[in-house]
Amino acid sequence: VILSIEEGYRLPAPMGCPVALHQLMLLCWQKERSRRPRFNDVVSFLDKLIRNPSSLLTL
């Protein structure tokens, strides 16, 4: 598992997971800490998703 993660493997989106939310998860899983979003950016992103539920619809 560790080797796979070090090689860049990331879990696919769970069934029914909104694309925008999975993209956020991928950003948070960046190997380099400097490429990950800051906590306040994550909170802001999630707040926007919650306030606009239609943006959570999967395609």
C-alpha distance matrix in Angstrom:
0.0 3.8 5.5 5.2 6.3 8.6 9.9 10.9 9.1 10.4 11.1 14.5 17.4 18.2 21.3 24.3 22.6 25.1 24.3 25.4 23.1 20.0 21.2 21.4 17.9 16.8 19.2 17.9 14.3 15.9 14.5 18.1 19.7 23.0 21.8 20.8 23.7 25.7 25.9 29.5 28.4 25.9 28.6 31.1 29.0 28.4 32.1 33.1 31.0 32.5 36.0 35.7 34.2 35.1 32.4 29.8 30.8 28.3 29.7
3.8 0.0 3.8 5.4 5.2 6.1 8.6 10.0 9.6 11.1 12.8 16.4 19.2 20.3 23.7 26.4 24.3 26.4 25.3 25.9 23.6 20.7 21.3 21.2 17.9 16.5 18.3 16.8 13.2 14.2 12.1 15.4 17.0 20.4 19.7 18.9 22.1 23.9 24.4 28.1 27.2 25.0 27.9 30.4 28.5 28.3 31.9 33.0 31.3 32.9 36.3 36.2 35.1 36.1 33.2 30.8 32.2 29.9 31.3
5.5 3.8 0.0 3.8 5.4 5.0 6.1 8.7 8.8 11.5 13.7 16.9 20.1 21.7 24.9 27.7 25.7 27.6 26.1 26.9 25.1 21.9 22.1 22.6 19.4 17.4 19.2 18.4 14.7 14.9 12.5 15.8 18.1 21.1 20.2 20.1 23.5 25.6 26.6 30.1 28.9 26.9 30.1 32.3 30.2 30.3 33.9 34.7 33.0 34.9 38.2 37.8 36.7 37.4 34.4 32.2 33.4 30.8 31.7
5.2 5.4 3.8 0.0 3.8 5.5 5.1 6.5 5.4 8.2 10.3 13.3 16.7 18.4 21.5 24.3 22.4 24.3 22.7 23.9 22.2 18.8 19.2 20.1 17.0 14.9 17.2 16.8 13.0 13.5 12.1 15.7 18.0 20.8 19.3 19.0 22.2 24.7 25.6 29.0 27.4 25.3 28.5 30.5 28.1 28.1 31.8 32.4 30.4 32.4 35.6 35.0 33.8 34.2 31.3 29.1 30.0 27.3 28.1
6.3 5.2 5.4 3.8 0.0 3.8 5.3 5.1 4.9 6.6 9.3 12.6 15.5 17.4 20.8 23.2 20.8 22.5 20.9 21.5 19.8 16.6 16.8 17.1 14.0 12.0 14.0 13.2 9.4 10.1 8.7 12.4 14.4 17.4 15.9 15.4 18.6 21.0 21.9 25.3 23.9 21.8 25.0 27.0 24.8 24.9 28.6 29.3 27.6 29.6 32.8 32.4 31.5 32.1 29.1 27.0 28.3 25.9 27.0
8.6 6.1 5.0 5.5 3.8 0.0 3.8 5.4 7.3 9.7 12.8 15.9 18.8 20.9 24.3 26.6 24.1 25.4 23.5 23.8 22.3 19.3 18.8 19.1 16.4 14.0 15.1 14.6 10.9 10.3 7.7 10.9 13.5 16.3 15.3 15.5 19.1 21.4 22.8 26.2 24.8 23.2 26.6 28.5 26.5 27.0 30.6 31.2 29.9 32.1 35.1 34.7 34.1 34.8 31.5 29.7 31.2 28.8 29.7
9.9 8.6 6.1 5.1 5.3 3.8 0.0 3.8 5.9 9.3 12.6 15.0 18.2 20.7 23.8 26.2 23.9 25.1 22.9 23.6 22.6 19.2 18.6 19.6 17.2 14.2 15.7 16.1 12.4 11.5 9.6 12.6 15.8 18.0 16.4 17.0 20.5 23.2 24.9 28.0 26.2 24.6 28.2 29.7 27.4 28.1 31.7 31.9 30.4 32.9 35.8 35.0 34.3 34.6 31.3 29.6 30.7 28.1 28.5
10.9 10.0 8.7 6.5 5.1 5.4 3.8 0.0 3.8 6.3 10.0 12.2 15.1 17.9 21.0 23.0 20.6 21.5 19.2 19.8 18.9 15.6 14.8 15.9 13.6 10.5 12.2 12.9 9.4 8.6 7.8 11.1 14.0 16.0 13.8 14.2 17.5 20.5 22.1 25.0 23.0 21.3 24.9 26.3 23.8 24.5 28.2 28.3 26.7 29.3 32.1 31.3 30.6 30.8 27.5 26.0 27.1 24.6 25.1
9.1 9.6 8.8 5.4 4.9 7.3 5.9 3.8 0.0 3.8 6.8 9.1 12.4 14.9 17.9 20.3 18.2 19.7 17.7 18.9 17.7 14.1 14.3 15.6 12.9 10.3 13.0 13.5 10.0 10.5 10.5 14.1 16.4 18.7 16.3 16.0 18.9 21.8 22.9 25.9 23.8 21.7 25.0 26.6 23.8 24.1 27.8 27.9 25.9 28.3 31.3 30.4 29.3 29.5 26.4 24.4 25.3 22.5 23.1
10.4 11.1 11.5 8.2 6.6 9.7 9.3 6.3 3.8 0.0 3.8 6.4 9.1 11.6 14.9 17.1 14.7 16.2 14.6 15.7 14.1 10.6 11.2 12.4 9.5 7.4 10.6 10.9 7.8 9.4 10.6 14.1 15.7 18.0 15.4 14.3 16.7 19.6 20.3 23.1 21.1 18.6 21.8 23.4 20.6 20.6 24.4 24.6 22.4 24.6 27.7 26.9 25.7 26.0 23.1 20.9 22.0 19.4 20.4
11.1 12.8 13.7 10.3 9.3 12.8 12.6 10.0 6.8 3.8 0.0 3.8 6.5 8.2 11.5 14.0 12.1 14.3 13.4 15.0 13.1 9.6 11.5 12.8 9.6 8.8 12.4 12.4 9.9 12.4 13.9 17.4 18.5 20.9 18.2 16.6 18.4 21.1 21.2 23.9 22.0 19.1 21.9 23.6 20.7 20.0 23.8 24.1 21.5 23.3 26.6 25.7 24.0 24.4 21.8 19.2 20.0 17.3 18.6
14.5 16.4 16.9 13.3 12.6 15.9 15.0 12.2 9.1 6.4 3.8 0.0 3.8 6.3 8.9 11.3 9.8 11.9 10.8 13.2 11.9 8.3 10.4 12.6 10.2 9.4 13.2 14.0 12.2 14.4 16.4 19.6 20.8 22.7 19.7 18.1 19.4 22.4 22.5 24.8 22.5 19.6 22.3 23.6 20.3 19.6 23.3 23.1 20.2 22.2 25.4 24.0 22.1 22.0 19.6 17.0 17.2 14.2 15.2
17.4 19.2 20.1 16.7 15.5 18.8 18.2 15.1 12.4 9.1 6.5 3.8 0.0 3.8 6.4 8.0 6.0 8.3 7.8 10.3 8.9 5.8 8.8 10.8 9.0 9.4 12.9 13.6 12.9 15.4 18.0 20.9 21.5 23.2 20.1 18.1 18.7 21.5 21.1 23.1 20.8 17.7 20.0 21.1 17.8 16.7 20.3 20.0 16.9 18.7 21.9 20.5 18.4 18.4 16.2 13.4 13.7 10.9 12.5
18.2 20.3 21.7 18.4 17.4 20.9 20.7 17.9 14.9 11.6 8.2 6.3 3.8 0.0 3.8 6.2 5.3 8.9 9.9 12.4 10.3 8.3 11.9 13.2 11.1 12.4 15.8 15.8 15.2 18.2 20.6 23.6 23.9 25.8 23.0 20.6 21.0 23.4 22.5 24.4 22.6 19.2 20.8 22.4 19.2 17.5 20.8 20.9 17.5 18.7 22.0 20.8 18.2 18.6 16.9 13.6 13.7 11.2 13.4
21.3 23.7 24.9 21.5 20.8 24.3 23.8 21.0 17.9 14.9 11.5 8.9 6.4 3.8 0.0 3.8 5.5 8.9 10.5 13.5 12.1 10.6 14.1 15.8 14.3 15.5 18.8 19.2 18.8 21.6 24.2 27.1 27.4 29.2 26.2 23.9 24.0 26.4 25.4 27.0 25.1 21.7 23.1 24.3 21.0 19.1 22.1 21.9 18.2 19.2 22.4 20.7 17.7 17.6 16.6 13.2 12.3 9.6 11.6
24.3 26.4 27.7 24.3 23.2 26.6 26.2 23.0 20.3 17.1 14.0 11.3 8.0 6.2 3.8 0.0 3.8 6.3 8.9 11.6 10.6 10.2 13.5 15.0 14.4 16.0 18.9 19.4 19.7 22.5 25.4 28.0 28.0 29.4 26.3 23.9 23.4 25.7 24.6 25.7 23.7 20.5 21.4 22.2 19.0 17.0 19.6 19.1 15.4 16.2 19.1 17.3 14.2 13.9 13.3 9.9 8.7 6.5 9.2
22.6 24.3 25.7 22.4 20.8 24.1 23.9 20.6 18.2 14.7 12.1 9.8 6.0 5.3 5.5 3.8 0.0 3.8 6.3 8.5 6.9 6.7 10.1 11.3 10.7 12.6 15.2 15.7 16.3 19.0 22.2 24.5 24.4 25.7 22.7 20.2 19.6 21.9 20.9 22.1 20.0 16.8 18.0 18.9 15.6 13.8 16.7 16.4 12.8 14.0 17.1 15.6 13.0 13.2 11.7 8.3 8.5 6.7 9.8
25.1 26.4 27.6 24.3 22.5 25.4 25.1 21.5 19.7 16.2 14.3 11.9 8.3 8.9 8.9 6.3 3.8 0.0 3.8 5.5 5.3 6.4 8.7 10.1 10.8 12.6 14.5 15.6 16.8 19.1 22.5 24.4 24.2 24.9 21.8 19.5 18.4 20.8 20.0 20.6 18.2 15.4 16.6 16.7 13.2 11.9 14.6 13.6 10.0 11.9 14.6 12.6 10.4 10.2 8.1 5.2 5.9 4.7 7.8
24.3 25.3 26.1 22.7 20.9 23.5 22.9 19.2 17.7 14.6 13.4 10.8 7.8 9.9 10.5 8.9 6.3 3.8 0.0 3.8 5.4 5.2 6.2 8.7 9.9 10.5 12.4 14.3 15.3 17.0 20.5 22.2 22.4 22.9 19.5 17.7 17.0 19.8 19.8 20.4 17.5 15.2 17.1 16.9 13.1 12.8 15.8 14.3 11.3 14.0 16.3 14.1 12.8 12.0 9.1 7.6 8.1 6.2 7.6
25.4 25.9 26.9 23.9 21.5 23.8 23.6 19.8 18.9 15.7 15.0 13.2 10.3 12.4 13.5 11.6 8.5 5.5 3.8 0.0 3.8 5.5 5.1 6.4 8.8 10.0 10.7 12.6 14.5 15.9 19.6 20.8 20.5 20.7 17.4 15.5 14.1 16.8 16.7 17.0 13.9 11.9 13.7 13.2 9.4 9.6 12.5 10.9 8.3 11.6 13.7 11.9 11.4 11.2 7.7 7.0 9.1 8.7 10.4
23.1 23.6 25.1 22.2 19.8 22.3 22.6 18.9 17.7 14.1 13.1 11.9 8.9 10.3 12.1 10.6 6.9 5.3 5.4 3.8 0.0 3.8 5.4 5.1 6.3 8.8 9.9 10.7 12.5 14.8 18.3 19.8 19.2 20.0 17.0 14.4 13.2 15.5 14.8 15.7 13.2 10.3 12.1 12.6 9.1 8.2 11.6 11.2 8.4 10.8 13.8 12.8 11.8 12.7 9.7 7.7 10.2 9.8 12.4
20.0 20.7 21.9 18.8 16.6 19.3 19.2 15.6 14.1 10.6 9.6 8.3 5.8 8.3 10.6 10.2 6.7 6.4 5.2 5.5 3.8 0.0 3.8 5.3 4.9 6.2 8.6 9.8 10.5 12.7 16.1 18.2 18.2 19.2 16.1 13.9 13.6 16.5 16.3 17.8 15.2 12.4 14.8 15.6 12.1 11.6 15.2 14.8 12.2 14.6 17.5 16.4 15.2 15.5 12.6 10.5 12.1 10.5 12.5
21.2 21.3 22.1 19.2 16.8 18.8 18.6 14.8 14.3 11.2 11.5 10.4 8.8 11.9 14.1 13.5 10.1 8.7 6.2 5.1 5.4 3.8 0.0 3.8 5.4 5.1 6.3 8.7 9.9 11.0 14.7 16.2 16.3 16.8 13.4 11.7 11.4 14.7 15.3 16.5 13.4 11.4 14.3 14.5 11.0 11.7 15.2 14.3 12.4 15.4 17.9 16.6 16.3 16.4 12.9 11.8 13.7 12.3 13.6
21.4 21.2 22.6 20.1 17.1 19.1 19.6 15.9 15.6 12.4 12.8 12.6 10.8 13.2 15.8 15.0 11.3 10.1 8.7 6.4 5.1 5.3 3.8 0.0 3.8 5.4 5.1 6.3 8.7 10.3 14.0 15.0 14.4 14.9 12.0 9.5 8.5 11.4 11.6 12.9 10.2 7.7 10.8 11.4 8.3 9.0 12.6 12.4 11.0 13.7 16.3 15.8 15.8 16.7 13.3 12.2 14.9 14.3 16.2
17.9 17.9 19.4 17.0 14.0 16.4 17.2 13.6 12.9 9.5 9.6 10.2 9.0 11.1 14.3 14.4 10.7 10.8 9.9 8.8 6.3 4.9 5.4 3.8 0.0 3.8 5.4 5.1 6.3 9.0 12.3 14.2 13.7 15.2 12.5 9.8 9.9 12.6 12.4 14.7 12.6 9.6 12.6 14.1 11.4 11.2 14.9 15.4 13.6 15.7 18.8 18.5 17.9 19.0 15.9 14.0 16.3 15.2 17.3
16.8 16.5 17.4 14.9 12.0 14.0 14.2 10.5 10.3 7.4 8.8 9.4 9.4 12.4 15.5 16.0 12.6 12.6 10.5 10.0 8.8 6.2 5.1 5.4 3.8 0.0 3.8 5.4 5.1 6.6 10.0 12.1 12.6 13.8 10.7 8.9 10.2 13.5 14.3 16.6 14.1 11.9 15.3 16.4 13.6 14.1 17.8 17.8 16.2 18.8 21.6 20.9 20.5 21.0 17.6 16.2 18.1 16.4 17.8
19.2 18.3 19.2 17.2 14.0 15.1 15.7 12.2 13.0 10.6 12.4 13.2 12.9 15.8 18.8 18.9 15.2 14.5 12.4 10.7 9.9 8.6 6.3 5.1 5.4 3.8 0.0 3.8 5.4 5.5 9.3 10.1 10.1 10.7 7.5 5.6 6.6 10.2 11.7 13.8 11.1 9.7 13.4 14.2 11.8 13.2 16.6 16.6 15.7 18.5 20.9 20.6 20.8 21.6 18.0 17.2 19.6 18.5 19.8
17.9 16.8 18.4 16.8 13.2 14.6 16.1 12.9 13.5 10.9 12.4 14.0 13.6 15.8 19.2 19.4 15.7 15.6 14.3 12.6 10.7 9.8 8.7 6.3 5.1 5.4 3.8 0.0 3.8 5.6 8.7 9.8 8.8 10.4 8.3 5.1 6.3 8.8 9.5 12.4 10.7 8.6 12.1 13.9 12.1 12.8 16.2 17.0 16.3 18.4 21.1 21.4 21.4 22.8 19.5 18.2 20.9 20.0 21.9
14.3 13.2 14.7 13.0 9.4 10.9 12.4 9.4 10.0 7.8 9.9 12.2 12.9 15.2 18.8 19.7 16.3 16.8 15.3 14.5 12.5 10.5 9.9 8.7 6.3 5.1 5.4 3.8 0.0 3.8 6.3 8.7 8.8 11.2 9.2 7.1 9.5 12.0 13.0 16.1 14.4 12.4 15.8 17.7 15.7 16.1 19.7 20.4 19.3 21.4 24.3 24.3 24.0 25.1 21.8 20.2 22.5 21.0 22.7
15.9 14.2 14.9 13.5 10.1 10.3 11.5 8.6 10.5 9.4 12.4 14.4 15.4 18.2 21.6 22.5 19.0 19.1 17.0 15.9 14.8 12.7 11.0 10.3 9.0 6.6 5.5 5.6 3.8 0.0 3.8 5.5 6.8 8.6 6.2 5.7 9.1 11.9 13.9 16.7 14.8 13.6 17.3 18.7 16.8 18.0 21.4 21.8 21.0 23.6 26.1 25.9 26.1 26.9 23.4 22.3 24.5 23.0 24.2
14.5 12.1 12.5 12.1 8.7 7.7 9.6 7.8 10.5 10.6 13.9 16.4 18.0 20.6 24.2 25.4 22.2 22.5 20.5 19.6 18.3 16.1 14.7 14.0 12.3 10.0 9.3 8.7 6.3 3.8 0.0 3.8 6.3 8.8 7.7 8.1 11.8 14.1 16.1 19.2 17.7 16.8 20.3 21.9 20.3 21.4 24.8 25.4 24.7 27.1 29.7 29.7 29.7 30.6 27.1 25.9 28.1 26.4 27.6
18.1 15.4 15.8 15.7 12.4 10.9 12.6 11.1 14.1 14.1 17.4 19.6 20.9 23.6 27.1 28.0 24.5 24.4 22.2 20.8 19.8 18.2 16.2 15.0 14.2 12.1 10.1 9.8 8.7 5.5 3.8 0.0 3.8 5.4 5.5 7.0 10.7 12.5 15.2 18.0 16.6 16.5 20.0 21.3 20.1 21.8 24.8 25.3 25.2 27.7 30.0 30.1 30.7 31.6 28.0 27.3 29.7 28.3 29.4
19.7 17.0 18.1 18.0 14.4 13.5 15.8 14.0 16.4 15.7 18.5 20.8 21.5 23.9 27.4 28.0 24.4 24.2 22.4 20.5 19.2 18.2 16.3 14.4 13.7 12.6 10.1 8.8 8.8 6.8 6.3 3.8 0.0 3.8 5.4 5.4 8.5 9.5 12.0 14.9 14.1 14.1 17.3 18.8 18.3 19.8 22.6 23.5 23.7 25.9 28.1 28.7 29.4 30.7 27.3 26.5 29.3 28.4 29.9
23.0 20.4 21.1 20.8 17.4 16.3 18.0 16.0 18.7 18.0 20.9 22.7 23.2 25.8 29.2 29.4 25.7 24.9 22.9 20.7 20.0 19.2 16.8 14.9 15.2 13.8 10.7 10.4 11.2 8.6 8.8 5.4 3.8 0.0 3.8 5.6 7.9 8.9 12.3 14.4 13.2 14.2 17.4 18.2 17.8 20.0 22.4 22.9 23.6 26.0 27.8 28.3 29.5 30.6 27.0 26.8 29.6 28.9 30.2
21.8 19.7 20.2 19.3 15.9 15.3 16.4 13.8 16.3 15.4 18.2 19.7 20.1 23.0 26.2 26.3 22.7 21.8 19.5 17.4 17.0 16.1 13.4 12.0 12.5 10.7 7.5 8.3 9.2 6.2 7.7 5.5 5.4 3.8 0.0 3.8 6.6 9.1 12.4 14.4 12.3 12.9 16.5 17.0 15.8 18.1 20.8 20.9 21.3 24.0 25.8 25.9 26.9 27.8 24.1 23.9 26.5 25.6 26.6
20.8 18.9 20.1 19.0 15.4 15.5 17.0 14.2 16.0 14.3 16.6 18.1 18.1 20.6 23.9 23.9 20.2 19.5 17.7 15.5 14.4 13.9 11.7 9.5 9.8 8.9 5.6 5.1 7.1 5.7 8.1 7.0 5.4 5.6 3.8 0.0 3.8 6.5 9.1 11.6 9.8 9.6 13.2 14.3 13.2 15.0 17.9 18.4 18.6 21.0 23.1 23.5 24.3 25.5 22.0 21.5 24.3 23.6 25.2
23.7 22.1 23.5 22.2 18.6 19.1 20.5 17.5 18.9 16.7 18.4 19.4 18.7 21.0 24.0 23.4 19.6 18.4 17.0 14.1 13.2 13.6 11.4 8.5 9.9 10.2 6.6 6.3 9.5 9.1 11.8 10.7 8.5 7.9 6.6 3.8 0.0 3.8 6.5 8.2 6.0 6.4 9.9 10.6 9.9 12.1 14.5 15.1 15.8 18.1 19.9 20.6 21.7 23.2 19.7 19.5 22.7 22.6 24.3
25.7 23.9 25.6 24.7 21.0 21.4 23.2 20.5 21.8 19.6 21.1 22.4 21.5 23.4 26.4 25.7 21.9 20.8 19.8 16.8 15.5 16.5 14.7 11.4 12.6 13.5 10.2 8.8 12.0 11.9 14.1 12.5 9.5 8.9 9.1 6.5 3.8 0.0 3.8 5.5 5.2 6.4 8.8 10.0 10.7 12.5 14.3 15.6 16.8 18.5 20.1 21.4 22.8 24.7 21.6 21.4 24.8 25.1 27.1
25.9 24.4 26.6 25.6 21.9 22.8 24.9 22.1 22.9 20.3 21.2 22.5 21.1 22.5 25.4 24.6 20.9 20.0 19.8 16.7 14.8 16.3 15.3 11.6 12.4 14.3 11.7 9.5 13.0 13.9 16.1 15.2 12.0 12.3 12.4 9.1 6.5 3.8 0.0 3.8 5.3 5.1 6.2 8.6 9.8 10.6 12.2 14.3 15.4 16.4 18.3 20.1 21.2 23.6 20.8 20.2 23.8 24.5 26.9
29.5 28.1 30.1 29.0 25.3 26.2 28.0 25.0 25.9 23.1 23.9 24.8 23.1 24.4 27.0 25.7 22.1 20.6 20.4 17.0 15.7 17.8 16.5 12.9 14.7 16.6 13.8 12.4 16.1 16.7 19.2 18.0 14.9 14.4 14.4 11.6 8.2 5.5 3.8 0.0 3.8 5.4 5.0 6.1 8.5 9.9 10.3 12.3 14.2 15.2 16.3 18.3 20.1 22.5 19.9 19.9 23.6 24.7 27.1
28.4 27.2 28.9 27.4 23.9 24.8 26.2 23.0 23.8 21.1 22.0 22.5 20.8 22.6 25.1 23.7 20.0 18.2 17.5 13.9 13.2 15.2 13.4 10.2 12.6 14.1 11.1 10.7 14.4 14.8 17.7 16.6 14.1 13.2 12.3 9.8 6.0 5.2 5.3 3.8 0.0 3.8 5.4 5.0 6.0 8.6 9.7 10.6 12.4 14.2 15.3 16.6 18.4 20.3 17.3 17.7 21.2 22.1 24.2
25.9 25.0 26.9 25.3 21.8 23.2 24.6 21.3 21.7 18.6 19.1 19.6 17.7 19.2 21.7 20.5 16.8 15.4 15.2 11.9 10.3 12.4 11.4 7.7 9.6 11.9 9.7 8.6 12.4 13.6 16.8 16.5 14.1 14.2 12.9 9.6 6.4 6.4 5.1 5.4 3.8 0.0 3.8 5.4 5.1 6.1 8.5 9.9 10.6 12.2 14.2 15.4 16.5 18.6 15.7 15.3 18.9 19.7 22.1
28.6 27.9 30.1 28.5 25.0 26.6 28.2 24.9 25.0 21.8 21.9 22.3 20.0 20.8 23.1 21.4 18.0 16.6 17.1 13.7 12.1 14.8 14.3 10.8 12.6 15.3 13.4 12.1 15.8 17.3 20.3 20.0 17.3 17.4 16.5 13.2 9.9 8.8 6.2 5.0 5.4 3.8 0.0 3.8 5.5 5.2 6.0 8.6 9.9 10.4 12.1 14.2 15.5 18.1 15.8 15.5 19.2 20.6 23.4
31.1 30.4 32.3 30.5 27.0 28.5 29.7 26.3 26.6 23.4 23.6 23.6 21.1 22.4 24.3 22.2 18.9 16.7 16.9 13.2 12.6 15.6 14.5 11.4 14.1 16.4 14.2 13.9 17.7 18.7 21.9 21.3 18.8 18.2 17.0 14.3 10.6 10.0 8.6 6.1 5.0 5.4 3.8 0.0 3.8 5.5 5.0 6.3 8.7 9.9 10.5 12.4 14.5 16.8 14.3 14.9 18.6 20.3 22.7
29.0 28.5 30.2 28.1 24.8 26.5 27.4 23.8 23.8 20.6 20.7 20.3 17.8 19.2 21.0 19.0 15.6 13.2 13.1 9.4 9.1 12.1 11.0 8.3 11.4 13.6 11.8 12.1 15.7 16.8 20.3 20.1 18.3 17.8 15.8 13.2 9.9 10.7 9.8 8.5 6.0 5.1 5.5 3.8 0.0 3.8 5.4 5.2 6.4 8.8 10.0 10.8 12.5 14.3 11.4 11.8 15.4 16.8 19.1
28.4 28.3 30.3 28.1 24.9 27.0 28.1 24.5 24.1 20.6 20.0 19.6 16.7 17.5 19.1 17.0 13.8 11.9 12.8 9.6 8.2 11.6 11.7 9.0 11.2 14.1 13.2 12.8 16.1 18.0 21.4 21.8 19.8 20.0 18.1 15.0 12.1 12.5 10.6 9.9 8.6 6.1 5.2 5.5 3.8 0.0 3.8 5.4 5.0 6.1 8.5 9.8 10.6 13.1 10.9 10.3 14.1 15.7 18.6
32.1 31.9 33.9 31.8 28.6 30.6 31.7 28.2 27.8 24.4 23.8 23.3 20.3 20.8 22.1 19.6 16.7 14.6 15.8 12.5 11.6 15.2 15.2 12.6 14.9 17.8 16.6 16.2 19.7 21.4 24.8 24.8 22.6 22.4 20.8 17.9 14.5 14.3 12.2 10.3 9.7 8.5 6.0 5.0 5.4 3.8 0.0 3.8 5.4 5.1 6.1 8.6 10.2 13.1 11.6 11.8 15.5 17.8 20.6
33.1 33.0 34.7 32.4 29.3 31.2 31.9 28.3 27.9 24.6 24.1 23.1 20.0 20.9 21.9 19.1 16.4 13.6 14.3 10.9 11.2 14.8 14.3 12.4 15.4 17.8 16.6 17.0 20.4 21.8 25.4 25.3 23.5 22.9 20.9 18.4 15.1 15.6 14.3 12.3 10.6 9.9 8.6 6.3 5.2 5.4 3.8 0.0 3.8 5.5 5.1 6.2 8.7 10.8 8.9 10.2 13.7 16.1 18.4
31.0 31.3 33.0 30.4 27.6 29.9 30.4 26.7 25.9 22.4 21.5 20.2 16.9 17.5 18.2 15.4 12.8 10.0 11.3 8.3 8.4 12.2 12.4 11.0 13.6 16.2 15.7 16.3 19.3 21.0 24.7 25.2 23.7 23.6 21.3 18.6 15.8 16.8 15.4 14.2 12.4 10.6 9.9 8.7 6.4 5.0 5.4 3.8 0.0 3.8 5.5 5.2 6.1 8.3 6.2 6.6 10.2 12.6 15.3
32.5 32.9 34.9 32.4 29.6 32.1 32.9 29.3 28.3 24.6 23.3 22.2 18.7 18.7 19.2 16.2 14.0 11.9 14.0 11.6 10.8 14.6 15.4 13.7 15.7 18.8 18.5 18.4 21.4 23.6 27.1 27.7 25.9 26.0 24.0 21.0 18.1 18.5 16.4 15.2 14.2 12.2 10.4 9.9 8.8 6.1 5.1 5.5 3.8 0.0 3.8 5.4 5.5 9.0 8.5 8.1 11.5 14.3 17.4
36.0 36.3 38.2 35.6 32.8 35.1 35.8 32.1 31.3 27.7 26.6 25.4 21.9 22.0 22.4 19.1 17.1 14.6 16.3 13.7 13.8 17.5 17.9 16.3 18.8 21.6 20.9 21.1 24.3 26.1 29.7 30.0 28.1 27.8 25.8 23.1 19.9 20.1 18.3 16.3 15.3 14.2 12.1 10.5 10.0 8.5 6.1 5.1 5.5 3.8 0.0 3.8 6.0 9.0 9.0 10.1 13.0 16.3 18.9
35.7 36.2 37.8 35.0 32.4 34.7 35.0 31.3 30.4 26.9 25.7 24.0 20.5 20.8 20.7 17.3 15.6 12.6 14.1 11.9 12.8 16.4 16.6 15.8 18.5 20.9 20.6 21.4 24.3 25.9 29.7 30.1 28.7 28.3 25.9 23.5 20.6 21.4 20.1 18.3 16.6 15.4 14.2 12.4 10.8 9.8 8.6 6.2 5.2 5.4 3.8 0.0 3.8 5.5 5.7 7.6 10.1 13.5 15.7
34.2 35.1 36.7 33.8 31.5 34.1 34.3 30.6 29.3 25.7 24.0 22.1 18.4 18.2 17.7 14.2 13.0 10.4 12.8 11.4 11.8 15.2 16.3 15.8 17.9 20.5 20.8 21.4 24.0 26.1 29.7 30.7 29.4 29.5 26.9 24.3 21.7 22.8 21.2 20.1 18.4 16.5 15.5 14.5 12.5 10.6 10.2 8.7 6.1 5.5 6.0 3.8 0.0 3.8 5.3 5.4 7.4 11.0 13.7
35.1 36.1 37.4 34.2 32.1 34.8 34.6 30.8 29.5 26.0 24.4 22.0 18.4 18.6 17.6 13.9 13.2 10.2 12.0 11.2 12.7 15.5 16.4 16.7 19.0 21.0 21.6 22.8 25.1 26.9 30.6 31.6 30.7 30.6 27.8 25.5 23.2 24.7 23.6 22.5 20.3 18.6 18.1 16.8 14.3 13.1 13.1 10.8 8.3 9.0 9.0 5.5 3.8 0.0 3.8 5.3 5.6 9.3 11.2
32.4 33.2 34.4 31.3 29.1 31.5 31.3 27.5 26.4 23.1 21.8 19.6 16.2 16.9 16.6 13.3 11.7 8.1 9.1 7.7 9.7 12.6 12.9 13.3 15.9 17.6 18.0 19.5 21.8 23.4 27.1 28.0 27.3 27.0 24.1 22.0 19.7 21.6 20.8 19.9 17.3 15.7 15.8 14.3 11.4 10.9 11.6 8.9 6.2 8.5 9.0 5.7 5.3 3.8 0.0 3.8 5.6 8.3 10.1
29.8 30.8 32.2 29.1 27.0 29.7 29.6 26.0 24.4 20.9 19.2 17.0 13.4 13.6 13.2 9.9 8.3 5.2 7.6 7.0 7.7 10.5 11.8 12.2 14.0 16.2 17.2 18.2 20.2 22.3 25.9 27.3 26.5 26.8 23.9 21.5 19.5 21.4 20.2 19.9 17.7 15.3 15.5 14.9 11.8 10.3 11.8 10.2 6.6 8.1 10.1 7.6 5.4 5.3 3.8 0.0 3.8 6.3 9.3
30.8 32.2 33.4 30.0 28.3 31.2 30.7 27.1 25.3 22.0 20.0 17.2 13.7 13.7 12.3 8.7 8.5 5.9 8.1 9.1 10.2 12.1 13.7 14.9 16.3 18.1 19.6 20.9 22.5 24.5 28.1 29.7 29.3 29.6 26.5 24.3 22.7 24.8 23.8 23.6 21.2 18.9 19.2 18.6 15.4 14.1 15.5 13.7 10.2 11.5 13.0 10.1 7.4 5.6 5.6 3.8 0.0 3.8 6.5
28.3 29.9 30.8 27.3 25.9 28.8 28.1 24.6 22.5 19.4 17.3 14.2 10.9 11.2 9.6 6.5 6.7 4.7 6.2 8.7 9.8 10.5 12.3 14.3 15.2 16.4 18.5 20.0 21.0 23.0 26.4 28.3 28.4 28.9 25.6 23.6 22.6 25.1 24.5 24.7 22.1 19.7 20.6 20.3 16.8 15.7 17.8 16.1 12.6 14.3 16.3 13.5 11.0 9.3 8.3 6.3 3.8 0.0 3.8
29.7 31.3 31.7 28.1 27.0 29.7 28.5 25.1 23.1 20.4 18.6 15.2 12.5 13.4 11.6 9.2 9.8 7.8 7.6 10.4 12.4 12.5 13.6 16.2 17.3 17.8 19.8 21.9 22.7 24.2 27.6 29.4 29.9 30.2 26.6 25.2 24.3 27.1 26.9 27.1 24.2 22.1 23.4 22.7 19.1 18.6 20.6 18.4 15.3 17.4 18.9 15.7 13.7 11.2 10.1 9.3 6.5 3.8 0.0
